[in-house]
Amino acid sequence: MRIRRTLSTLVAAGLVAGAGVALAPAASAAPTGTSSLAALLASDGDTFDRNWYDFDILDQAVGAVLAAKPTSPVAVLADGTVPLTAFVPTDRAFQLLAKDLTHRWYGTEEKVLTALAGAVGIDAIEQVLLYHVVAGATIDSGTALASDNAVLTTAQGGTFTVDVLSKRWGVVQLRDQDRNDVNPFLIRGKLDLNAGNVQIAHAITFVLRPADL
């Protein structure tokens, strides 16, 4: 499966319902920028590469969903005027998910996405992507650290919980709906991506699961 159309080139209409519960207020002024997360994801080029710690698989997965379902609500990621927070898995996170689901190890990013699409289908990929988006709230890392046990409602409709394990060291885990797998951590050094804009993202170590996958 070759996927070369990213979200930035597949902007479609659609609004995402659902917003997070109230969190501790951020210390900084509210962001006002309207640069979208789609632009951020596509900023390193419309291609797969050999860097497993960026977000090419996520970018291409969103593009694949919109190619198949042009009115999918994941298109909100291209509308920089809509406040949201995305928790974005690295390419390595998707590689580990593919290994878990198919019991095979894939050595390229393209093979990982092809394997995932074959294993669960585009509809399931869409739901997983939406489960990583909290619409209506720009949650910076400082706010997250002040929000232990906050339950966030996602654009998919499910929830996950913020578990601040160490505020001093900035260790935050997200507890999803799969009780049998390791929950992801926020990645220090890859937080507050797209800062200054109403759409913000934080990198995470594993893919969030809206159900027992």
PyMOL commands that set and color helices and strands:
alter all, ss='L'
color gray80, all
select helices_A, chain A and resi 7-9+37-41+56-68+73-78+91-102+109-130+141-145
alter helices_A, ss='H'
color red, helices_A
select strands_A, chain A and resi 84-89+133-135+151-153+159-166+171-175+199-204
alter strands_A, ss='S'
color yellow, strands_A
deselect
rebuild
show_as cartoon
